[in-house]
């Protein structure tokens, strides 16, 4: 075994982020829109936990930056938020891996709610409006979708032997 | 500089946006493709009648315009009567749900610039804020951070319309209680501020609440443009800007001759 382990499957990681992007952008009707999970945050957390040596703060920043470009939000607000989320999931990755799925979901709830709170703070400073309680629904739907996403992503990761 | 960064990285995002908008475009295509023969005939019929009506109105418009120019030249006031229009399509993607923005499929390559007004067949929709390479982001007049100078079409009363953030509503914040404004009044762009061309419909006054305890009347207006439905949008080109050659055939001029009243 050489000193530098050969990383592979980078393309799969990129595609997973691309799919998360598309799911985030997909036009939905106003009634369903508020339930949309935070796909980007979830996929980022998964990769940070599964491959902490490859995906981390910098990847989180890049993904957030691209999302800022897309959504027309303040340039850097999602970049900052996702970088912080990536840092936290990197710090917690050893624990999160040991938790049963049910318990993991609660950590996810906290992380996604934190990311939403950071966005809300930045929006507040920039003088933008806040809707109502439905703003927080994505945290709950993200928590509910996490176990399935986790299984799916783990199978994909094993299938392509990404490490 | 930040806009430069946005337009560069916009190229990375554009393919993803295109993919994300495919399902809704596909459903539209299917709908169009499987239209029944009868409904097409019906539709054609309606368009023909509408066309006839519009042409008849246009005849009157031409003579009125000529008269207007004559009168204005008598008054020695100048006014540009021609606006160049470029047509773009919206890309259906969801953006920040707490902002009112849309993405359109034309960018700097077609000569689009920041601050350019966009409209649909019914009125002003908003303006471009981030012109990208292949696509651009536009802010709608209903965005809470947007304001547009307007005047009342009935009596010329000037004011400013602010976005509220809700789907179709705008508000007038600074008209006193005794201002001459009524439910049903049409508010048109006043052309002040130099950003929006003068005389396009913006909104219709929907509700007025005059509370004697408050210094200003609470006035809610409904946008004339179909902000959430329009697929094709029109971009008004500023007349002193050059249009790139490859897009020239897409441009139509509302008036062929650039009439200026003052000769």
Interface residues (C-beta under 8 A of the other chain):
Chain A: X18 X21 X22 X24 X25 X26 X27 X28 X33 X34 X36 X65 X66 X69 X70 X71 X72 X73 X75 X123 X127 X128 X129 X130 X131
Chain B: X2 X5 X6 X9 X10 X12 X13 X16 X17 X19 X20 X21 X23 X24 X92 X93 X94 X95 X96 X97 X98 X99 X101 X129 X130 X137 X144 X145 X165
